[in-house]
């Protein structure tokens, strides 16, 4: 949570601008830079935990950025018709009275 702010229930990857390693009070931390100039600090209990969080956040951030870049391309493409596969088409169904 940011300094002096109420707890936030959800932080989306779209809001994150960068994930950086920093040091605060002689402890390694992760600094999340958020839209609007906000910054959040994640403090980990151990170095392996910090490395894992950093990797996971950077991978998720990279994937989110790739998805955001693809959205405008997908938005303009015509969509294929939706087919419900659980129902057999009427012409293939047998009738009860043999017609």
C-alpha angles and dihedrals in degrees: 000000000000121000111280095359131123114252114274118219097208136022113188125211088239089067095053115092098178145353115217136172114238140161125240121179091347092306125113112238141170118245116207113198110207133195113275094039095285121143131200126195124210113200116197129202096224141018094248089053090050092050091049094048091047092051094045094047095046092048092048091046092051092049092048091051091051091050092049090052091051096049097080090050092050092044093064097045118100112249123236117239116268114246122197104219097187093073123068113228114259094247091059096048119099116229123230094232096047097251 
